[in-house]
Amino acid sequence: MFLDHAKISATHSETEPDRIERLNRVYGYAIALADADGNTQCITKLAKIHDHKGTLMVIWHAAPTEFERIYFVKAWKSKIGDESTSVEHALMLLDADPETEEE
């Protein structure tokens, strides 16, 4: 069982809790598409999904494949999502440890 799931957040989630519920459904839909494709790496590469005012922000630990990007577009475009194709992908930025950098 995979336990290190992506962080899920949404702008205005305090006043609109349905946004988090929608993201949970979108996450499940996208990962089910990956699973149906036999893609076991997608879930491990995903860091965070965030609903920013109707745009799905998908943040990755490692660069997604084109198929992995499509999983989230399909999920967001569906009736359980926002019914739009407003999806952006980005890589998680790692903070550089100043003690390990060479001078």
N, C-alpha and C positions, 0 to 999 in steps of 0.2 A: 504494500500500500504506500502511495506517495503522500507525504505529510507536509512538504515544504511548498504549499500553494502560494500563488501570486497574491500580493496585497491588492485589495479592491477598495477604491475610494471614489468619491464623487463630489463635485462642487455643489454646495447647498444641501448636502445629505442630511444635515441636522433638521432642516425644515421640509425636506422632500425625501423621506426614507425609502420611497419606492425606487429611487435611482439606484440604490445599493442592491435591492432585490433584482432589478433589471440587469445589472452587471453580473450578478451571480448566475442568472439564466444565460447570459451571453457567454460567460466563461465556460459554463457547462456545454453549451452548444458548440463552441469552437474546439474545445478539447475532445468532444465526442467525434467531431469531423476528423481531427487528427488521429484519434484511436481507430476510426473506421478505415483510415488510410494506412494503418500500421505504423504511424509515426509516434514512437514512444519518447522521442527527444523534445518535442514541442513543449510539453508541460514543464520540463526541467529548465528550459531556456527562458521561460517567461518570468519576469520580475514583478510586474504591476500592471493593472488596468485601471484606468481612471476616466470617468465621464466628466469632461470639461465643457459644460454648457452645450451638450448635444454632440460633441466630438469625442469619439472614443480614442483615448490615448493608450497605446500598447507599448509598454517599456520592457525591453528584453535584456537578459544577462549576456546573451550571445546573439549574433546576427540571425534573424529569421530567414527561412527560405521563402520563395515566392508563394508556395503552397501554404505555409504557416501564416503569411500575411492575408491570404485569401480566406482562411478559416475565420478570421476575425471580421473581415468585410462581410462575409456571408451572414455571420451571426448578428452583426450590427444592423444589417439591411433587412433582416427578417422581422416578422411580427412581434417577436419577443424582445427585439432590440429597439433601436430608434427609427427603424425603417429608412435609414439614410446610408450613404456610403462615406460619411465623414469620419474617416479613421486615419490616425497618424501613428507611425511606428518610430521608435527611437531606441538607442542603446543606453543602458544604465551607465552613467558616468561613475567611475571609481575615484574616490578621493586618494590622491597621492600621499603616501606617508613621508613627511619631511625627513624622518630619521633614516629612511632607507635610500633616499636620493643621494647620489654622489655630488659632491661640491666641485 
